[in-house]
């Protein structure tokens, strides 16, 4: 998140001597983007972050493509997928393209393993549960409804995680940012934005871990996993500053916009990436024109595939959705409210719902998990 932040002990000037109590130098690391032209952070380690004992390839593939999947609307149930697993295997991938992967997760076997997604920013939406995201940048406590944004390359692990937990995870090859139209030329959020900088939570300071005990790190690079053995605990940072770090935003802090007649999905936008927009549907007042139809009109955005992850509430345009339901409406075909839903919405003053929408700019491909958990009759649900 592009707001300067600093934690712990750092020297007054970069690239100058900064010594431990025994006189040895701390190891300075520049964590940068866009070939030194993007945002960056500077970290100071007890031990060099370059020290690696061994590297090996892990035999794990998170995506099993459904090769002959028909191009149609889908409704599937993420809670019906196999539950549990460790920091890697708990992620059950449902939809993907070469820029984005959408997964559900319920972590049950977390250990001391550290995790790094080298090629994608991650948004972990906390549907159920609470815990802490630990990284080299500190501790980020989280709870139900939080979006946890982890920039690519940031090493982390989940700790003190509640036993009952559910996540909806978005991996984006491009950076996750606040929408440009919400910011002024210096990056400050504007008054009309649906949230302010006060709504974002940044890591809390944690004392550096000075330990030569070996540590296991799993690195995801594209669709491959590698296991690294480090010769020390990687959370040995005594201080850092900069613009890159994990951060959190809760869906309940999103301030919905309302209008006289139905407003299109961009009013719900929360994040942008080069591959997609991510939106938050939250409790809100409905349109106030006396003849307004609050339910969305039938539409076909030919340049986007629309994904909705249903978290909680009553959804005005859909029948039979439940917690963990996902609908995919590809740009190839139109979609809209199911029979009776438009008429039923007339005169309704408000709604109570929580959902995450991901609209991608390239077609999404379903995995075999969609095939195995889908409602086969959904494509016919618009028939009278």
C-alpha positions in Angstrom: 0.0 0.0 0.0 1.6 3.3 -1.1 1.8 5.0 2.3 5.2 5.4 3.9 5.6 3.4 7.1 8.5 2.6 9.4 8.9 0.2 12.3 11.9 -0.7 14.6 15.4 0.6 14.5 16.9 2.0 11.3 19.8 4.3 10.6 19.2 8.0 9.8 20.8 7.6 6.3 20.4 4.7 3.9 23.4 2.6 2.8 25.5 3.7 5.8 27.0 1.7 8.7 24.4 0.3 11.1 26.0 -1.9 13.7 24.9 -4.5 16.3 26.0 -4.3 19.9 29.0 -6.5 19.1 30.1 -4.1 16.4 29.1 -6.3 13.4 27.0 -4.7 10.6 23.3 -5.4 10.2 22.6 -6.6 6.7 20.6 -4.0 4.7 18.2 -5.4 2.1 16.3 -3.3 -0.6 13.0 -4.9 -1.5 12.0 -3.2 -4.7 9.7 -3.3 -7.7 9.8 -2.3 -11.4 13.5 -2.5 -11.7 14.2 0.1 -8.9 11.6 2.4 -10.4 8.6 1.3 -8.4 7.8 1.4 -4.7 10.2 -0.3 -2.3 11.1 -1.0 1.4 14.4 -1.2 3.1 14.9 -3.9 5.8 17.8 -4.5 8.3 18.5 -8.1 9.1 20.5 -9.8 11.8 21.7 -12.3 9.2 22.0 -12.0 5.5 18.7 -13.0 3.8 20.8 -14.6 1.0 21.9 -17.6 3.2 20.3 -20.8 1.9 21.3 -24.3 2.7 19.4 -26.2 0.1 16.7 -26.0 -2.6 14.4 -28.7 -4.0 11.3 -28.9 -6.2 8.0 -29.8 -4.6 5.7 -32.2 -6.4 2.5 -30.2 -6.1 0.2 -28.7 -8.7 -2.7 -26.6 -7.4 -4.6 -26.4 -10.7 -6.3 -29.4 -12.4 -7.8 -27.9 -15.5 -11.3 -29.0 -16.6 -10.3 -29.3 -20.3 -13.7 -29.8 -21.8 -15.6 -27.3 -19.6 -18.5 -25.7 -21.5 -18.6 -22.0 -21.8 -21.6 -21.2 -19.6 -22.7 -19.6 -16.3 -21.7 -21.6 -13.2 -22.8 -21.8 -9.6 -20.5 -23.9 -7.4 -19.9 -24.4 -3.7 -16.4 -23.9 -2.3 -17.4 -25.5 1.1 -18.0 -28.8 -0.8 -14.3 -29.0 -1.8 -12.0 -31.2 0.3 -11.3 -29.3 3.5 -8.0 -28.7 5.3 -4.3 -28.9 4.5 -1.1 -26.9 5.2 0.0 -23.5 3.9 0.2 -24.9 0.4 -2.2 -27.8 0.1 -5.2 -26.1 1.8 -5.6 -23.8 -1.2 -8.2 -25.3 -3.5 -8.1 -23.5 -6.9 -11.4 -23.1 -8.8 -10.8 -20.5 -11.5 -7.7 -19.2 -13.3 -6.1 -17.6 -16.3 -2.5 -16.6 -16.9 -2.9 -13.5 -14.8 -5.1 -14.5 -11.8 -6.0 -17.5 -9.7 -9.1 -17.7 -7.4 -9.1 -20.3 -4.6 -10.8 -21.2 -1.4 -8.9 -22.4 1.7 -9.4 -23.9 5.1 -6.1 -24.3 6.9 -5.9 -27.2 9.3 -2.2 -28.3 9.3 -0.2 -25.2 9.7 3.3 -25.7 11.0 6.5 -23.6 11.2 6.8 -23.4 7.4 7.1 -19.9 5.8 5.5 -19.1 2.5 6.3 -16.8 -0.4 4.4 -16.1 -3.6 7.2 -14.9 -5.8 5.0 -14.0 -8.8 1.7 -12.7 -7.6 0.2 -10.3 -5.1 -2.3 -12.1 -2.8 -5.6 -11.0 -1.3 -6.7 -13.3 1.4 -10.3 -12.5 2.2 -11.1 -13.8 5.7 -14.6 -15.3 5.4 -14.5 -17.1 8.8 -12.0 -17.0 11.6 -9.2 -14.9 13.1 -5.5 -15.1 13.6 -2.3 -13.3 12.8 -0.3 -12.8 9.6 3.4 -12.8 10.5 6.0 -11.4 8.1 9.4 -9.8 8.1 7.5 -6.5 8.5 5.8 -7.5 11.8 2.5 -8.9 12.9 -0.9 -8.2 11.3 -3.8 -9.4 13.4 -6.9 -10.3 11.4 -10.5 -11.3 11.9 -13.7 -12.0 9.9 -14.2 -9.7 6.9 -10.6 -8.7 6.5 -8.9 -8.4 3.2 -5.2 -9.2 3.8 -3.1 -7.8 1.0 0.3 -9.5 0.7 2.6 -8.0 -2.0 4.4 -10.4 -4.2 7.7 -11.7 -2.8 6.7 -11.0 0.8 7.4 -14.0 3.1 4.7 -14.8 5.6 3.0 -17.4 7.7 -0.3 -17.6 9.5 -0.2 -18.0 13.3 -2.7 -18.4 16.1 -5.4 -19.2 13.5 -8.8 -20.2 14.8 -9.7 -23.8 14.1 -12.8 -22.9 12.1 -11.4 -20.8 9.2 -12.3 -20.1 5.6 -10.5 -17.9 3.1 -11.2 -16.7 -0.4 -7.8 -16.1 -2.1 -7.1 -14.0 -5.1 -3.6 -14.2 -6.7 -2.8 -11.4 -9.2 0.3 -11.2 -11.4 -0.1 -7.4 -11.3 0.1 -5.3 -8.1 -3.0 -4.9 -5.9 -3.7 -1.1 -5.5 -6.5 1.3 -4.5 -8.3 2.5 -7.7 -6.7 5.5 -9.3 -9.9 7.4 -9.5 -10.0 7.4 -5.6 -6.6 9.2 -5.4 -5.1 12.6 -6.1 -1.9 13.2 -7.9 0.2 12.5 -4.8 -1.6 9.2 -4.0 -3.8 10.5 -1.1 -7.3 9.1 -1.0 -9.9 11.7 -2.1 -12.9 12.7 -0.1 -15.4 10.8 -2.3 -13.5 7.5 -2.0 -15.5 4.8 -0.2 -12.8 4.6 2.5 -9.9 6.6 3.9 -6.3 5.8 5.0 -7.7 5.5 8.6 -9.4 2.3 7.6 -6.2 0.5 6.7 -4.2 -1.5 9.2 -0.5 -1.9 8.9 1.8 -4.4 10.7 2.7 -4.0 14.3 6.3 -4.2 15.5 7.7 -7.5 16.6 11.1 -8.1 18.1 13.7 -9.6 15.7 14.1 -13.4 16.0 17.9 -14.0 16.5 18.1 -17.8 15.9 20.4 -20.0 13.8 17.8 -22.8 13.9 17.1 -23.9 10.3 13.8 -22.9 8.7 11.6 -24.2 5.9 10.4 -21.9 3.2 8.0 -22.8 0.4 8.3 -20.5 -2.6 5.6 -20.5 -5.3 6.8 -19.3 -8.7 4.1 -19.3 -11.3 2.6 -22.8 -11.0 5.6 -24.5 -9.4 6.6 -24.9 -5.8 10.2 -25.0 -4.4 11.3 -25.9 -0.9 14.2 -23.8 0.6 16.1 -24.6 3.8 17.3 -21.4 5.4 20.1 -21.4 7.9 18.4 -19.0 10.3 14.9 -17.7 11.3 13.9 -15.3 8.5 12.1 -12.9 10.8 15.3 -11.4 12.0 14.5 -7.8 10.9 15.3 -5.2 13.6 13.7 -2.4 11.6 12.4 -1.3 8.2 10.8 1.5 6.3 9.2 2.1 2.9 6.0 1.6 0.9 5.8 -2.2 0.6 4.4 -4.3 3.4 1.3 -6.5 4.1 -1.8 -4.6 5.1 -5.5 -5.2 6.0 -8.8 -3.6 5.2 -12.2 -4.9 6.6 -15.1 -5.2 4.3 -17.4 -3.6 6.9 -15.4 -0.4 6.6 -16.3 0.0 2.9 -18.7 2.9 2.6 -21.4 2.0 0.0 -22.6 4.6 -2.6 -26.3 4.8 -3.4 -28.2 6.6 -6.1 -31.7 7.5 -7.3 -31.7 4.5 -9.7 -29.5 1.3 -9.8 -25.8 2.1 -10.1 -23.4 -0.3 -11.9 -20.8 -2.5 -10.2 -17.8 0.0 -10.4 -19.3 1.9 -7.4 -18.4 -1.2 -5.3 -14.8 -1.3 -6.4 -12.3 -1.8 -3.6 -9.1 -2.7 -5.4 -7.6 -2.6 -8.8 -5.0 -4.8 -10.5 -4.0 -4.9 -14.2 -5.9 -8.2 -14.5 -9.1 -7.5 -12.6 -11.2 -5.2 -10.4 -12.2 -6.4 -6.9 -15.4 -5.1 -5.5 -17.2 -5.3 -2.1 -21.0 -5.8 -1.8 -22.1 -4.7 1.7 -25.3 -3.8 3.5 -26.7 -0.6 2.0 -29.8 1.5 1.2 -31.5 0.9 -2.1 -32.3 3.3 -4.9 -34.8 6.1 -3.9 -36.6 6.8 -7.2 -40.3 5.9 -6.6 -40.3 3.4 -9.5 -36.7 2.1 -9.1 -35.9 -1.5 -9.6 -33.1 -2.3 -7.2 -32.2 -5.6 -8.7 -29.6 -5.3 -11.4 -30.8 -5.3 -15.0 -29.7 -8.1 -17.4 -26.2 -7.3 -18.7 -23.4 -8.7 -20.7 -19.9 -7.1 -20.2 -18.2 -8.7 -23.2 -14.7 -7.8 -21.9 -15.1 -9.3 -18.4 -15.8 -12.5 -16.6 -17.7 -11.8 -13.4 -17.1 -13.8 -10.3 -19.1 -13.4 -7.1 -18.0 -15.0 -3.8 -21.0 -15.0 -1.4 -20.0 -14.6 2.2 -23.2 -13.8 4.1 -26.7 -12.3 3.8 -29.7 -12.3 1.5 -29.0 -11.7 -2.2 -31.6 -9.9 -4.1 -30.8 -11.3 -7.6 -30.0 -14.9 -6.8 -31.7 -18.0 -5.5 -30.2 -20.9 -3.6 -26.8 -19.2 -2.8 -25.2 -20.0 0.5 -22.0 -19.2 2.4 -19.1 -20.0 0.2 -21.1 -20.1 -3.0 -19.4 -18.7 -6.1 -21.1 -17.7 -9.4 -19.1 -17.3 -12.6 -20.8 -15.4 -15.4 -18.5 -15.3 -18.4 -18.5 -12.3 -20.8 -19.6 -14.6 -23.6 -23.2 -14.8 -22.4 -25.7 -12.3 -20.8 -26.9 -12.7 -17.2 -29.2 -11.0 -14.8 -31.7 -11.5 -12.0 -33.4 -14.8 -11.9 -37.2 -15.1 -12.5 -39.2 -13.1 -10.0 -36.2 -11.4 -8.4 -36.6 -8.0 -10.3 -40.3 -7.7 -9.4 -39.6 -8.8 -5.8 -37.0 -6.0 -5.4 -39.4 -3.2 -6.3 -40.2 -1.1 -3.2 -37.5 -2.8 -1.1 -35.6 -0.1 0.9 -32.3 -1.8 1.8 -30.4 -5.1 1.7 -28.1 -7.0 4.0 -25.4 -8.9 2.2 -21.6 -9.4 2.1 -19.9 -10.6 -1.1 -16.6 -10.2 -3.0 -16.7 -9.7 -6.7 -13.8 -10.2 -9.0 -14.2 -9.0 -12.6 -11.3 -10.2 -14.8 -10.3 -8.7 -18.2 -9.4 -12.1 -19.6 -11.5 -15.3 -19.7 -11.4 -17.5 -16.7 -11.0 -21.3 -16.9 -12.6 -23.6 -14.4 -10.8 -26.4 -12.7 -12.1 -29.9 -12.0 -13.2 -28.6 -8.5 -15.8 -26.5 -10.3 -17.1 -29.6 -12.1 -17.2 -31.6 -8.8 -19.0 -28.9 -6.7 -21.3 -27.2 -9.2 -25.1 -27.0 -9.4 -25.7 -28.6 -12.8 -29.1 -26.9 -13.2 -27.8 -23.3 -12.6 -27.5 -22.6 -16.4 -31.2 -23.2 -16.7 -32.2 -21.2 -13.6 -33.4 -18.2 -15.8 -36.1 -20.3 -17.5 -39.7 -19.3 -16.4 
